[in-house]
Amino acid sequence: MKTFIRSWCAWSPGIETAEAWKTWAHAPNPLATEGAPDAKFLPAMLRRRCTPLSKILLKVASEGCSEAERSDARTVFASRHGSINESIGLLENVARGERISPATFSHTVHNAQAGLFSIAMGNRQASSSLAGRHDSFGYGLLEALGHLEREPERPVLFVTGDVPLDPVFGSLVNEPACAYGVALLLARSGDSEHQGFEVAFERPSPEAKRLAWPPAAEFLRFWIAGDADFSIPTHRHLWRFSR
């Protein structure tokens, strides 16, 4: 069954508009590692406590759909690492016998971005937050499709992204270190067939080439370029996309 992308938004330091992403998609360079949007669209009290990842994901989430859809769409947030860097800081405080900030802790839980989006946008619809190692993008997409299957008439806002890991853990993962966020507004219908895609997955081939960019950014390249098909290889799956 086809899934349609009604709108999308992406952000990375220095690549902050749809036109900039279209330029990047045709001549990609490494995504920047440091930076976060100003997030002035958030109430000041929420904005002050946001982690860099929260600012990025809430930025693309708020601009990835219309004002009416922000409060009415179901949401799925997927991030491999979440705000783990702030968690490391809290654990170091504990190890040194220092006090920790309850406010900081509340923004490090994995569903923090979903909660902040719900508060800021007045969205009371169903929401999911998940992590799935290398397959976080694929599993997040499947979760979003599950929401569409349950309630086909209501669009689902799928939001994914990450920031570079703290050096404490950075050497333990083999992935592009970058700060980015991507939001896709998914629906069961669209203005044209070209807006639709299908997804399937299978066991990966041992010879499968690893991607140079995060899976969400690679998917966006495929979508912008208008290619007929595209694959994302991970350790566990080969994700296949076709228009």
C-alpha positions as CSV (number, residue, x, y, z in Angstrom):
1,M,0.0,0.0,0.0
2,K,1.3,3.4,-0.9
3,T,2.1,6.0,1.7
4,F,2.1,9.7,0.7
5,I,4.3,12.5,1.8
6,R,2.1,15.7,2.0
7,S,5.0,17.9,3.2
8,W,8.4,17.7,4.7
9,C,11.0,19.8,6.6
10,A,14.7,19.2,7.4
11,W,17.3,21.1,9.3
12,S,21.1,20.8,9.8
13,P,23.5,23.6,10.6
14,G,24.0,25.6,7.4
15,I,21.3,23.7,5.5
16,E,18.1,25.3,6.8
17,T,15.7,25.7,3.9
18,A,14.0,23.5,1.4
19,E,16.1,25.0,-1.4
20,A,19.3,24.4,0.5
21,W,18.4,20.8,1.0
22,K,17.6,20.4,-2.7
23,T,21.0,21.8,-3.5
24,W,22.6,19.4,-0.9
25,A,20.7,16.4,-2.3
26,H,22.3,16.9,-5.7
27,A,25.8,17.6,-4.4
28,P,26.0,16.3,-0.8
29,N,28.7,17.3,1.6
30,P,29.3,16.1,5.2
31,L,26.6,17.5,7.5
32,A,27.8,19.9,10.2
33,T,28.3,18.6,13.8
34,E,27.5,21.6,15.9
35,G,24.6,24.0,16.0
36,A,20.9,24.2,16.8
37,P,18.1,26.5,15.6
38,D,17.0,29.4,17.8
39,A,13.6,27.8,18.3
40,K,11.9,31.2,18.9
41,F,8.6,29.5,17.9
42,L,8.6,27.9,21.4
43,P,7.4,29.6,24.5
44,A,10.4,31.0,26.4
45,M,10.0,28.7,29.4
46,L,10.2,25.6,27.2
47,R,12.9,27.0,24.9
48,R,15.3,27.7,27.8
49,R,15.4,24.1,28.9
50,C,15.5,22.4,25.5
51,T,18.5,20.3,24.5
52,P,20.1,20.9,21.1
53,L,18.4,17.8,19.8
54,S,15.0,19.0,21.1
55,K,15.4,22.3,19.3
56,I,16.2,20.6,16.1
57,L,13.4,18.1,16.2
58,L,10.8,20.6,17.3
59,K,11.9,23.0,14.6
60,V,11.3,20.4,11.8
61,A,8.2,19.1,13.5
62,S,6.6,22.6,13.7
63,E,7.5,23.5,10.1
64,G,6.8,20.0,8.6
65,C,3.1,20.5,8.6
66,S,0.5,23.3,8.6
67,E,-0.7,25.1,11.7
68,A,-3.9,23.1,11.8
69,E,-2.1,19.8,11.4
70,R,0.3,20.5,14.2
71,S,-2.5,20.0,16.8
72,D,-4.3,17.3,15.0
73,A,-1.8,14.8,13.6
74,R,-0.6,11.7,15.4
75,T,3.2,11.9,15.9
76,V,6.2,9.5,15.9
77,F,9.6,10.6,17.2
78,A,12.6,8.4,16.4
79,S,16.2,9.0,17.5
80,R,19.0,6.5,17.9
81,H,20.6,8.4,20.8
82,G,18.1,11.0,22.0
83,S,19.5,13.5,24.5
84,I,22.0,11.1,25.9
85,N,24.8,13.7,26.0
86,E,22.9,15.6,28.8
87,S,22.4,12.2,30.6
88,I,26.1,11.7,30.6
89,G,26.5,15.1,32.3
90,L,24.0,14.1,35.0
91,L,25.7,10.8,35.6
92,E,29.1,12.6,36.0
93,N,27.4,14.9,38.6
94,V,26.3,11.8,40.5
95,A,29.7,10.3,40.3
96,R,31.2,13.5,41.8
97,G,28.6,13.6,44.5
98,E,27.1,16.8,43.1
99,R,23.4,17.8,42.9
100,I,21.6,17.2,39.6
101,S,18.9,19.3,38.0
102,P,15.4,17.8,37.9
103,A,14.6,20.1,35.0
104,T,17.6,18.8,33.0
105,F,16.7,15.3,33.8
106,S,13.1,15.8,32.6
107,H,14.5,16.8,29.2
108,T,16.7,13.7,28.8
109,V,14.0,11.1,28.7
110,H,13.5,9.6,25.3
111,N,10.0,11.0,24.8
112,A,10.9,14.5,25.8
113,Q,10.5,15.9,22.3
114,A,7.1,14.3,21.9
115,G,6.0,15.8,25.2
116,L,7.3,19.3,24.4
117,F,5.6,19.2,21.0
118,S,2.3,18.2,22.6
119,I,2.6,21.0,25.1
120,A,3.7,23.7,22.6
121,M,1.2,22.8,19.9
122,G,-1.7,21.7,22.0
123,N,-1.6,18.3,20.3
124,R,-3.5,15.6,22.3
125,Q,-3.3,12.9,19.6
126,A,-1.5,9.5,20.1
127,S,2.3,9.7,20.0
128,S,5.2,7.3,20.0
129,S,8.9,7.7,20.8
130,L,11.4,5.0,19.9
131,A,15.0,4.1,19.3
132,G,16.2,1.2,17.2
133,R,20.0,1.4,16.8
134,H,21.0,1.6,13.1
135,D,17.3,0.9,12.2
136,S,15.8,3.8,14.1
137,F,14.7,5.5,10.9
138,G,13.1,2.4,9.5
139,Y,11.5,1.3,12.7
140,G,10.2,4.8,13.2
141,L,8.7,4.8,9.8
142,L,7.0,1.4,10.4
143,E,5.6,2.8,13.7
144,A,4.1,5.8,11.7
145,L,2.6,3.4,9.2
146,G,1.0,1.5,12.1
147,H,-0.7,4.7,13.2
148,L,-1.9,5.2,9.7
149,E,-3.3,1.7,9.5
150,R,-5.2,2.3,12.8
151,E,-6.6,5.6,11.7
152,P,-6.2,6.1,7.9
153,E,-8.0,9.4,7.8
154,R,-5.6,11.2,10.2
155,P,-2.1,12.1,9.0
156,V,1.0,11.1,11.0
157,L,4.0,13.4,11.5
158,F,7.2,11.3,11.6
159,V,10.1,13.2,13.1
160,T,13.7,11.8,13.3
161,G,17.1,13.1,14.0
162,D,20.3,13.0,16.2
163,V,23.3,15.0,17.3
164,P,26.9,13.7,17.6
165,L,27.6,11.6,20.6
166,D,29.7,12.8,23.5
167,P,33.3,11.5,23.1
168,V,32.6,9.2,26.1
169,F,30.5,7.0,23.7
170,G,31.4,8.5,20.3
171,S,34.1,5.9,19.6
172,L,31.7,3.0,20.2
173,V,29.5,3.7,17.2
174,N,30.3,3.6,13.5
175,E,28.0,6.3,12.0
176,P,28.3,9.8,10.4
177,A,28.7,12.3,13.3
178,C,26.3,15.1,12.5
179,A,23.4,17.2,13.8
180,Y,20.2,16.9,11.8
181,G,16.4,16.5,11.9
182,V,13.9,15.4,9.3
183,A,10.1,15.6,9.5
184,L,7.7,13.9,7.1
185,L,3.9,14.4,7.2
186,L,2.6,11.0,6.1
187,A,-0.9,10.2,4.8
188,R,-2.9,7.6,2.9
189,S,-3.7,10.0,0.1
190,G,-1.9,12.7,-1.8
191,D,-2.3,15.2,-4.7
192,S,-0.5,12.9,-7.1
193,E,0.9,9.4,-7.4
194,H,4.4,10.8,-7.5
195,Q,4.0,11.8,-3.8
196,G,3.6,8.2,-2.8
197,F,6.1,5.5,-1.9
198,E,6.1,1.9,-0.8
199,V,8.5,0.3,1.7
200,A,9.7,-3.3,2.3
201,F,12.6,-4.8,4.1
202,E,14.7,-8.0,3.9
203,R,17.9,-9.5,5.3
204,P,20.9,-7.4,4.2
205,S,23.5,-8.7,1.8
206,P,27.0,-9.1,3.3
207,E,28.3,-7.0,0.4
208,A,25.8,-4.2,1.1
209,K,27.5,-0.8,1.0
210,R,27.1,1.4,4.1
211,L,25.6,4.8,3.5
212,A,27.7,8.0,3.8
213,W,24.9,10.0,5.4
214,P,22.3,9.3,8.1
215,P,19.4,7.1,6.7
216,A,16.9,10.0,7.1
217,A,19.1,12.3,5.0
218,E,19.6,9.5,2.4
219,F,15.9,9.0,2.2
220,L,15.4,12.7,1.7
221,R,18.0,12.6,-1.2
222,F,16.0,9.9,-2.8
223,W,12.8,11.8,-2.4
224,I,14.1,15.1,-3.7
225,A,15.8,13.5,-6.7
226,G,12.6,11.7,-7.7
227,D,14.3,8.4,-8.2
228,A,12.2,5.3,-8.8
229,D,13.7,3.2,-6.1
230,F,16.3,3.3,-3.3
231,S,17.7,1.1,-0.5
232,I,19.1,1.7,3.0
233,P,21.3,-1.1,4.3
234,T,21.8,-1.6,8.0
235,H,23.2,-4.4,10.2
236,R,19.8,-6.1,10.4
237,H,17.8,-5.1,7.3
238,L,17.9,-3.9,3.8
239,W,15.1,-1.3,3.6
240,R,13.7,-0.9,0.1
241,F,11.8,2.1,-1.1
242,S,9.9,2.5,-4.4
243,R,7.6,5.1,-5.9
